[in-house]
């Protein structure tokens, strides 16, 4: 019954995000609204992390399965992709390095802001 309650909270936030997506005129995906609602609920204490931990961990463990269809689609479209393979690979590599760099800088900034030690 615990998993049903936890999934209900997660999917409820997702449904609220869908409603916000219909009501607000911004070009923001419904899932992003749902994630922000869940973040706000967790930060304010309306929802406790313990209420979501088991189901959230299970969803994170199952996440790699969700990438299989995208990988298969790329493999099936490789003949079309071959014409733009070099720009595609360069874009993927550059964007990956940028994401790593920005994430590292933001993490360092947060650690310094909180006054924690940085290794």
N, C-alpha and C positions, 0 to 999 in steps of 0.2 A: 504494500500500500504506500510505502514511503516513496518509491520511484514514481508512482502515479501522481502523488502530490507535487513532487519536485518537477516532473515533466509538465504538470499543469501550470505551475508558476512560470516556467520558461516559455511554454507555448502561449500562455496568457499575455506575457510581455510582448511576444512576437505578434500576437493578434492586435494588441494595442498599437504597435508600430504600424500595422496595416491600416488601422483606422486613422492614425495621424497622417499617414501617407495620402489617404483620400481627402482629408480635411485641409491640410496645409498645402500651399501652392509652390513649395520648394522642390527642386529636382533631387531629392534625397531618397534613396531606396528605403523601403519599409523596414528591412532588416536592420538598417542603421538606426532608425528611430527606436526599434525594439531594444537594440543593444544599449542605447543611451538611457532608455527608460529603466532597464535592468541595472545599469551602472548607478543611476541616481537612487534607485530603490536600495541598492546595496550600500551606497555611501551614507544615506540618511538613516539606515537601520530599519527601514520598513520591511526589507527582506534580509534575513540573516544568511551568511555564507553557508552555514551548516545545513540550511534548508535545501540547498541546491548542490551540495558538494558531490554526492554519489552519482547523481544523474549527469551533472556537468562533466565529471571525470570520465564517465562512460561515453558521453558524446565526443569528448576530445580523443578518446582512444579509438573511436569509430571513424573519426574524421578522414584519415588517409583513404578509406574506401571511397569517399566522395570524389577523389581525384582520378579514379580509374576511368570513368567515362571521358573525361577531358583528354587524358593521355591516349586512349584508344582513338578518339576523334583526330588527334594530331597525327597518329600513326596512319590512319586511313587517308588523311589529306596530305601525306608527305609529298606526293608528286606535285601538288600545287604549291606546297611550301618550299620545295627545292629551288624555285625561281627567286625566292626572297630569303633564302636560308642565312646568308651572311648578315644582312641587316637584322634579321630576326634574332640571331645568336648575339650579335653586338648589343642590341636593345635589351635582351634578357640579362646579359652580363653587366652592362652599365647600370641598369635599374637595380639589379641585385646589390651591387657595390654601393650605390647611393642609399638604398634602404638600410643596409648594414651600417653605413656611416652615420646617417641621420638617427637611427635607433640608438647607436652607441653614444652619440653626443647628447641626445635627450636623456638617456639613462644617467650619464655623468652629471648633467645639469640637475636632475632630480635628486641624485645622491648628494651633491654639493648643497643644494637648497635645503635639504633636510638636515644637513650638518653631519651626515654619516661619513665614515671613512671610505676612501676609494682605494682599492688594491691595485 
